[in-house]
């Protein structure tokens, strides 16, 4: 087990509210509260979940030539991004490996890039190494706090407590609001498959905003509870969203992982040549969803064909509370990647019946 | 942490509890708390013979899988189908509705050799 070296400003709050804590990406984070991982998952799908995601990193890019620099560094189309738009993208190395996945916000005077905690240092280094003179890359992670507000009643809650409504903000766009007087950038995005947003605000206000949202939720009759990382993982898994280090990584290219859609081949970007070669050659494995009957599939478990030959491995797996399935994401040989293909997953030495299924298991709110 | 006074325990947190001439097996409140939300249980078929200490099934929580060990020897006479369909019963009521299997014990003296409630309480750090 890795030793956590960092804590968030809400760490003591989590501990004093009964959270089970564990190391994640170098942070001592809440895995679940007294509600339990499954209950927290259901709560987020039913009402409003609050997530302390201050471990996420924020990188700001400014200066002369910043537009061209961002366009070249990340895979998504950015030439049409104007305030208040934001977009999902990948950050690749020259070989097409995924250094990280990120959200890029087009702010009036800068590019605001939200990255994974575990890759924050590597991402910063990568941007800084490639930045031409005139382009400034700044780590804004320490002065920015981030809380996610997710669930079918999240927009209703923020509408009622903010100085201006967020319901008028389009999906994948942002707006400036104030909550309890705290200036906040609200991005209408998330990592659960539910509607809602991610709040960016000054780090010293973390506890005040967190408690304010919980109190106001209760006062307004909108069930609002803190949600730990275990439910965050099952929520994102059902909704088909990748977790770096699992469905995508430096060892995995976006083509085999099904993220060609996040790459704009009309422009030049780092890793494009490698991806074109991979597309030309064809992939040796593909990311699939697998439903397992008779056990919980987990990361690392082997996937076999009906005749028993190894065809790949699970990169994530769990019980999915909303769809009530035991399911995995796995990389398998392309011949076995079609939905409906019978396979097996080896669970603690025993082959268990399994079938390739369509991803995602749960259609995210923005696609409904 | 609740400790059922009528049950006796293994250090690995399974309990056996007399029910007429049979023994009910389950896991302790301490164990279900440590495991977190239980999402899957695999239990033996009725008629299966178990020796004390043998693995009789598996219990999986959100975070991990654990083997289940028989506190006493015997033959499985009933399996809790409700807990197979709704594993969260283990979290909700581990000594009641969340029981796992019922066994006809083959050696009654084995029960006396298990940890009594006081000894089990000590083992998990509670007096």
Interface residues (C-beta under 8 A of the other chain):
Chain A: X20 X31 X32 X36 X37 X38 X39 X230 X234 X294 X295 X296 X298 X318 X319 X326 X348
Chain B: X36 X37 X39 X40 X42 X58 X60 X62 X63 X65 X88 X91
